[in-house]
Amino acid sequence: MSFHSIKIEDSFYTTAKLHANAEHRTISSQIGYWAKIGKIALENPDLPVSFIKDILIAKHLKDEAELFIFKNE
């Protein structure tokens, strides 16, 4: 993975830093997360942002979930 520097406004950086700390992310990860949600929202204007966030969480949890086996009675 390569990294690139970009210029952003100080106020945006400060806001990203606050959210990053609250959500246990790096500032770079927080901005990337917002960009990912924004991109998905633009590609799917009919979906609410809260639904998009839930999908991303579920997708992450799917990889860590244990298989549940139903008992036959």
Number of C-alpha atoms within 10 A of each C-alpha: 2 3 5 4 5 5 6 8 7 9 9 11 15 12 13 20 18 14 16 18 12 9 10 11 15 14 18 12 13 20 19 12 16 12 12 15 17 14 11 15 16 11 10 12 9 8 12 10 15 9 11 17 15 11 12 14 11 13 11 11 11 11 8 9 9 8 7 6 6 6 5 4 3
